[in-house]
């Protein structure tokens, strides 16, 4: 354990018991840590808690988007490395986009985080603390706390599997923030071992899997780890996930002008995915300094969407753009 903030409730009970303290105090300790709630605790428990490593994430920079509902935060970790998190406002709710790693080992060519390379995993406490920081900003504005979470920030969440799952256990715990399991989406480049492990987790989290190419050659040019986890294997893992969790899988397709946005791509993609329990999400490319290609025109995006709708047997939507002007969009986060 790096910090007491890393401990889900059952692990917190065990930690108290190991120290010879009554585990019945775990509920109050948990509420003190994760709700910043004033609680009455015996002196020995307070003394133990005072000895435990705790921390807060320090704001380096806050950048509001011109859209008026998106804000990007650059946050400093205890070792002085930085990550970015994003707050997005929607009608009646707030969504937080969280990072799981500093950098990323997956190397997706159009992604600013992938262009950084991998530096380290975030701890459970560093993941949950992003939500606490964002909720503090909302509290200062007299606005409601975060209701939805997307693990779509910096890093590959399933490459940092257990700290991410522990963080979500803390954030969904009814003794804490009590965010609904079904209000959480975990995004992956197609990390097959992680997808199969996630299928065994008894939680109704949504899974989003990046595809971006119809053939292994096309996908491999954008996502280097396709060599390790090719399309057929990724789609089989998605099928197993859907069967075990009784949920559809979100398939993400980043539309890149002249690369994967043609009528032929649309028809082949519709054929590849038809009959599967999926929902396709089209994402026009968000520009980054390290990738020279551009997003398609609005007309091309609309035509691609219509071709998929006509030829496919599954729902398809175009992701709403948020925070692109401040580098807060999908694939734009870096530090």
C-alpha positions as CSV (number, residue, x, y, z in Angstrom):
1,X,0.0,0.0,0.0
2,X,1.3,3.4,-1.0
3,X,-1.4,5.3,0.9
4,X,-4.5,4.5,3.0
5,X,-6.4,6.1,0.1
6,X,-5.5,3.0,-1.9
7,X,-7.7,0.7,0.2
8,X,-11.2,-0.3,-0.7
9,X,-13.5,-0.9,2.2
10,X,-12.7,-4.6,2.9
11,X,-9.0,-3.9,2.6
12,X,-9.4,-1.1,5.1
13,X,-11.1,-3.4,7.5
14,X,-8.2,-5.9,7.2
15,X,-5.6,-3.1,7.7
16,X,-7.3,-2.1,11.0
17,X,-7.5,-5.7,12.2
18,X,-3.8,-6.3,11.4
19,X,-3.0,-3.3,13.6
20,X,-5.0,-4.7,16.4
21,X,-7.8,-2.2,15.9
22,X,-11.5,-3.0,15.8
23,X,-12.5,-3.3,12.1
24,X,-16.0,-2.0,13.0
25,X,-14.4,1.5,12.8
26,X,-13.7,1.0,9.1
27,X,-17.0,2.7,8.1
28,X,-16.2,5.9,9.9
29,X,-12.6,5.9,8.7
30,X,-13.8,5.3,5.1
31,X,-16.2,8.2,5.3
32,X,-13.5,10.4,6.8
33,X,-11.1,9.6,3.9
34,X,-13.6,9.5,1.0
35,X,-16.3,12.0,2.0
36,X,-14.1,14.3,4.1
37,X,-16.7,13.8,6.8
38,X,-16.0,14.7,10.4
39,X,-16.3,11.6,12.5
40,X,-15.8,10.5,16.1
41,X,-13.0,7.9,16.3
42,X,-11.2,6.3,19.3
43,X,-7.8,7.8,20.1
44,X,-5.9,4.7,18.9
45,X,-7.7,4.7,15.5
46,X,-7.0,8.4,15.1
47,X,-3.3,7.9,16.0
48,X,-3.1,5.1,13.4
49,X,-4.8,7.2,10.8
50,X,-2.4,10.1,11.5
51,X,0.5,7.8,10.7
52,X,-0.9,6.8,7.3
53,X,0.3,8.4,4.1
54,X,-2.4,10.7,2.7
55,X,-2.1,13.3,-0.1
56,X,-4.0,15.7,-2.2
57,X,-3.4,16.4,-5.9
58,X,-2.2,20.0,-6.5
59,X,-3.6,22.0,-9.4
60,X,-0.9,23.1,-11.8
61,X,-3.3,24.6,-14.4
62,X,-7.0,24.9,-15.1
63,X,-8.1,25.5,-18.6
64,X,-11.8,26.2,-19.4
65,X,-13.1,25.5,-22.9
66,X,-14.8,28.0,-25.0
67,X,-17.8,25.7,-25.1
68,X,-18.6,26.8,-21.5
69,X,-19.2,23.3,-20.1
70,X,-15.8,21.7,-20.3
71,X,-12.7,22.3,-18.1
72,X,-9.3,20.6,-18.2
73,X,-7.1,20.3,-15.1
74,X,-3.4,19.6,-15.0
75,X,-2.8,17.9,-11.6
76,X,0.5,17.3,-9.9
77,X,1.0,13.8,-8.3
78,X,3.0,13.3,-5.0
79,X,6.2,12.5,-7.0
80,X,5.7,15.8,-9.0
81,X,4.7,14.1,-12.2
82,X,1.5,15.4,-13.8
83,X,-1.7,14.0,-15.2
84,X,-4.7,15.6,-16.9
85,X,-8.4,15.2,-15.9
86,X,-11.4,16.7,-17.5
87,X,-14.8,17.9,-16.2
88,X,-17.7,17.9,-18.6
89,X,-21.1,19.4,-18.0
90,X,-24.2,17.9,-19.5
91,X,-27.9,18.6,-18.8
92,X,-28.5,17.6,-15.2
93,X,-25.2,15.9,-14.6
94,X,-21.4,16.2,-14.6
95,X,-19.0,13.7,-16.0
96,X,-15.3,13.3,-15.1
97,X,-12.8,11.9,-17.5
98,X,-10.0,10.2,-15.4
99,X,-6.4,9.2,-16.1
100,X,-5.1,5.8,-15.1
101,X,-1.4,6.2,-16.0
102,X,1.3,8.8,-16.6
103,X,1.8,8.3,-20.3
104,X,0.8,5.1,-22.1
105,X,2.6,2.0,-23.4
106,X,0.1,1.3,-26.2
107,X,1.5,3.8,-28.7
108,X,-1.6,4.7,-30.7
109,X,-0.2,7.1,-33.3
110,X,-2.9,9.7,-33.2
111,X,-3.1,9.9,-29.4
112,X,-1.1,12.6,-27.5
113,X,-0.7,10.3,-24.4
114,X,0.6,7.5,-26.6
115,X,3.1,9.9,-28.2
116,X,4.5,10.5,-24.6
117,X,5.4,6.9,-24.1
118,X,4.8,5.1,-20.7
119,X,6.1,6.6,-17.5
120,X,4.2,4.9,-14.7
121,X,0.9,3.5,-13.4
122,X,-1.3,5.6,-11.1
123,X,-2.1,4.3,-7.7
124,X,-5.7,3.7,-6.6
125,X,-5.5,6.8,-4.4
126,X,-4.2,8.9,-7.3
127,X,-7.2,7.8,-9.4
128,X,-9.9,8.5,-6.8
129,X,-8.3,11.8,-5.8
130,X,-9.0,13.1,-9.3
131,X,-12.7,12.8,-8.6
132,X,-12.3,14.5,-5.2
133,X,-10.4,17.4,-6.7
134,X,-13.1,17.9,-9.4
135,X,-15.9,17.6,-6.8
136,X,-14.2,20.4,-4.8
137,X,-14.3,22.6,-7.9
138,X,-18.0,21.9,-8.3
139,X,-18.7,22.4,-4.6
140,X,-17.1,25.9,-4.8
141,X,-19.6,26.7,-7.6
142,X,-22.5,25.3,-5.6
143,X,-23.0,22.7,-8.3
144,X,-23.9,19.0,-7.9
145,X,-21.0,16.5,-7.7
146,X,-19.8,14.2,-10.5
147,X,-22.4,11.5,-11.4
148,X,-20.7,9.8,-14.4
149,X,-17.1,8.6,-14.8
150,X,-15.2,7.7,-18.0
151,X,-11.8,6.0,-17.7
152,X,-10.8,7.6,-21.0
153,X,-8.0,10.0,-19.8
154,X,-4.3,9.4,-20.0
155,X,-3.3,5.7,-20.1
156,X,-4.7,2.3,-20.8
157,X,-6.9,1.4,-17.9
158,X,-6.8,-2.3,-18.3
159,X,-3.0,-2.2,-18.3
160,X,-3.3,-0.9,-14.8
161,X,-6.1,-3.3,-13.9
162,X,-6.2,-3.8,-10.2
163,X,-5.6,-0.2,-9.1
164,X,-8.4,0.9,-11.5
165,X,-10.8,-1.7,-10.3
166,X,-10.0,-0.8,-6.6
167,X,-10.5,2.9,-7.4
168,X,-13.9,2.2,-8.9
169,X,-14.8,0.0,-5.9
170,X,-14.1,3.0,-3.7
171,X,-16.0,5.5,-5.9
172,X,-19.1,3.3,-6.1
173,X,-19.1,2.2,-2.5
174,X,-22.4,3.2,-0.8
175,X,-20.5,4.3,2.2
176,X,-18.7,6.9,0.0
177,X,-19.6,8.8,-3.1
178,X,-21.9,6.0,-4.3
179,X,-21.5,6.6,-8.0
180,X,-23.6,4.0,-9.9
181,X,-21.8,1.1,-11.6
182,X,-23.8,1.7,-14.7
183,X,-22.6,5.4,-14.8
184,X,-19.0,4.3,-15.4
185,X,-17.3,3.5,-18.7
186,X,-13.9,1.9,-19.1
187,X,-12.1,2.4,-22.4
188,X,-9.5,0.1,-23.8
189,X,-7.4,-0.1,-26.9
190,X,-8.3,-3.8,-27.0
191,X,-6.2,-5.2,-24.1
192,X,-7.6,-8.7,-24.3
193,X,-6.3,-10.1,-20.9
194,X,-7.9,-7.1,-19.2
195,X,-11.2,-7.5,-21.1
196,X,-11.5,-11.1,-20.0
197,X,-10.6,-10.2,-16.4
198,X,-13.1,-7.4,-16.4
199,X,-15.8,-9.9,-17.6
200,X,-15.3,-11.7,-14.3
201,X,-15.9,-8.5,-12.2
202,X,-19.5,-8.5,-11.0
203,X,-20.1,-4.9,-11.8
204,X,-22.2,-3.4,-14.6
205,X,-19.5,-1.1,-15.9
206,X,-19.7,-0.2,-19.6
207,X,-16.8,-1.3,-21.8
208,X,-15.6,0.7,-24.8
209,X,-13.1,-0.9,-27.2
210,X,-11.1,1.0,-29.8
211,X,-11.2,-0.5,-33.3
212,X,-10.3,2.1,-36.0
213,X,-9.4,-0.4,-38.7
214,X,-11.3,-3.1,-40.6
215,X,-8.2,-5.2,-41.4
216,X,-5.2,-6.0,-39.2
217,X,-3.0,-4.0,-41.6
218,X,-5.1,-0.9,-41.3
219,X,-5.6,-1.2,-37.6
220,X,-1.9,-2.0,-37.0
221,X,-0.8,1.2,-38.7
222,X,-2.8,3.2,-36.1
223,X,-2.6,0.9,-33.0
224,X,0.8,-0.9,-32.8
225,X,-0.5,-3.4,-30.2
226,X,-2.7,-4.9,-32.9
227,X,0.2,-7.2,-33.6
228,X,-0.3,-8.7,-30.2
229,X,-4.1,-8.4,-30.1
230,X,-5.4,-8.6,-33.6
231,X,-9.0,-7.7,-34.6
232,X,-10.4,-11.2,-34.6
233,X,-9.2,-11.9,-31.1
234,X,-10.4,-8.5,-29.8
235,X,-13.9,-9.1,-31.2
236,X,-13.9,-12.6,-29.7
237,X,-13.0,-11.1,-26.3
238,X,-15.8,-8.6,-26.8
239,X,-18.2,-11.4,-27.5
240,X,-17.2,-13.2,-24.4
241,X,-17.5,-10.0,-22.3
242,X,-21.1,-9.4,-23.7
243,X,-22.1,-13.0,-23.0
244,X,-20.8,-13.0,-19.4
245,X,-22.0,-9.6,-18.5
246,X,-25.2,-9.6,-20.6
247,X,-24.2,-6.1,-21.9
248,X,-23.4,-4.7,-25.3
249,X,-19.9,-3.4,-25.9
250,X,-19.2,0.1,-27.2
251,X,-16.9,0.1,-30.3
252,X,-15.0,3.3,-30.9
253,X,-14.0,4.3,-34.4
254,X,-11.8,7.4,-34.8
255,X,-12.5,8.9,-38.2
256,X,-9.4,10.1,-39.9
257,X,-9.6,11.9,-43.3
258,X,-8.2,9.8,-46.1
259,X,-7.3,6.9,-43.7
260,X,-10.5,5.2,-42.6
261,X,-13.4,7.4,-43.6
262,X,-14.3,6.2,-47.1
263,X,-17.6,4.6,-48.2
264,X,-15.8,1.3,-48.6
265,X,-14.6,1.5,-45.0
266,X,-18.1,2.2,-43.8
267,X,-19.6,-0.8,-45.7
268,X,-16.8,-3.2,-44.6
269,X,-17.1,-2.0,-41.0
270,X,-20.9,-2.6,-41.1
271,X,-20.3,-6.1,-42.4
272,X,-17.6,-6.8,-39.8
273,X,-19.8,-5.7,-36.8
274,X,-23.3,-6.8,-37.9
275,X,-24.8,-9.5,-35.7
276,X,-22.6,-8.5,-32.8
277,X,-23.9,-7.1,-29.5
278,X,-22.3,-3.7,-29.9
279,X,-22.9,0.0,-30.2
280,X,-20.7,1.9,-32.6
281,X,-19.4,5.3,-31.6
282,X,-17.8,7.4,-34.4
283,X,-15.2,10.0,-33.2
284,X,-13.9,12.5,-35.7
285,X,-10.2,12.8,-35.1
286,X,-9.1,15.4,-32.5
287,X,-5.8,17.0,-33.6
288,X,-2.5,16.6,-31.8
289,X,0.9,18.0,-32.4
290,X,2.5,14.6,-33.0
291,X,0.1,13.4,-35.7
292,X,-0.3,15.2,-39.1
293,X,-3.6,13.7,-40.3
294,X,-6.8,15.6,-40.0
295,X,-10.5,14.9,-39.2
296,X,-13.0,14.4,-42.0
297,X,-15.4,17.1,-43.0
298,X,-18.8,17.2,-41.3
299,X,-20.3,16.0,-44.6
300,X,-18.0,13.0,-44.7
301,X,-18.8,12.1,-41.0
302,X,-22.5,12.4,-41.7
303,X,-22.3,10.2,-44.9
304,X,-20.2,7.6,-43.0
305,X,-22.8,7.5,-40.2
306,X,-25.6,7.1,-42.7
307,X,-23.9,4.3,-44.5
308,X,-23.3,2.4,-41.3
309,X,-26.9,3.0,-40.3
310,X,-28.2,1.6,-43.6
311,X,-25.9,-1.4,-43.9
312,X,-25.3,-2.3,-40.2
313,X,-27.6,-4.1,-37.7
314,X,-26.5,-2.2,-34.7
315,X,-26.9,1.3,-33.2
316,X,-24.4,4.0,-34.3
317,X,-23.8,7.5,-32.9
318,X,-21.3,10.3,-33.5
319,X,-19.6,11.4,-30.3
320,X,-20.3,15.0,-29.2
321,X,-17.2,17.2,-29.4
322,X,-16.2,18.6,-26.0
323,X,-13.2,20.8,-25.1
324,X,-11.3,20.4,-28.4
325,X,-10.1,24.0,-28.3
326,X,-8.1,23.4,-25.1
327,X,-6.9,19.9,-25.9
328,X,-9.4,18.2,-23.6
329,X,-10.9,15.9,-26.3
330,X,-10.5,12.2,-26.8
331,X,-6.8,11.5,-27.6
332,X,-5.6,15.0,-26.7
333,X,-4.6,14.6,-23.1
334,X,-0.9,14.7,-22.2
335,X,1.5,16.2,-19.6
